């Protein structure tokens, strides 16, 4: 017998968890909501690919009808909020997990990591606007 299969001197206790086990702790609940956001983001990506296929086929009227559909608008708004929640929580986690060095100083709080990422986002967005519109 291997060590893993050997009978233990002490019985192992495994607590049985119900389907809503994560609702009892706020941190678990926020984590599970964050994980749920990726489902909505993936569905939105599939819808976006479908919209691109409608545009590529040249039938602008069917694309316009699809985009103006209240269900599409409602789902897009819900997906936007889930995407923003996912991004904010991800950037705050990044500030805790990876310390960013700026010269001799280091980031100490998640808020600093969010600020640095927001600054980088604005710089990249300006560069894209400059290359494609202002140039």
C-alpha positions, -999 to 999 in steps of 0.1 A, spaced: 0 0 0 11 35 -7 10 62 18 -20 79 1 -40 47 2 -30 36 37 -57 38 63 -53 69 85 -51 68 122 -74 98 123 -105 99 102 -107 127 77 -136 151 81 -150 167 49 -177 192 54 -206 188 30 -212 220 11 -245 229 -5 -249 247 -38 -250 281 -21 -220 277 2 -204 308 -11 -233 331 -1 -224 329 36 -192 349 32 -190 383 14 -155 377 0 -166 344 -15 -197 360 -29 -178 388 -46 -153 363 -59 -181 342 -74 -197 372 -90 -164 381 -105 -161 346 -119 -196 349 -133 -187 380 -152 -165 360 -175 -196 341 -187 -213 373 -197 -181 386 -214 -178 354 -234 -214 356 -245 -209 392 -255 -178 382 -275 -199 357 -294 -226 383 -301 -199 407 -313 -185 382 -337 -220 376 -350 -224 414 -355 -191 415 -374 -204 387 -397 -236 406 -404 -215 437 -414 -191 416 -435 -220 401 -454 -229 436 -465 -265 435 -452 -265 466 -432 -302 466 -426 -301 433 -407 -272 445 -387 -290 477 -378 -321 458 -368 -300 435 -346 -282 464 -329 -314 484 -323 -331 454 -307 -340 462 -270 -327 428 -259 -294 434 -275 -291 469 -260 -301 456 -225 -276 427 -227 -249 451 -238 -255 473 -208 -255 444 -185 -223 431 -201 -207 466 -198 -213 466 -160 -200 431 -156 -169 440 -177 -163 471 -156 -167 452 -124 -143 425 -137 -117 451 -148 -118 470 -115 -115 439 -94 -87 425 -116 -67 457 -114 -71 459 -76 -59 422 -74 -30 430 -96 -19 457 -71 -19 431 -43 -2 403 -63 25 421 -83 43 451 -68 52 476 -95 86 493 -91 88 530 -102 124 538 -98 133 534 -61 97 534 -51 71 506 -51 34 506 -53 19 499 -19 -19 499 -25 -42 485 -51 -54 520 -58 -19 529 -70 -20 499 -94 -54 510 -107 -40 545 -112 -10 533 -131 -31 510 -153 -56 538 -160 -27 561 -170 -14 535 -193 -49 530 -208 -52 567 -215 -18 569 -231 -25 539 -254 -60 553 -262 -45 587 -271 -19 570 -293 -46 550 -311 -67 582 -316 -36 601 -328 -26 574 -353 -61 569 -368 -79 602 -364 -56 631 -356 -28 623 -380 
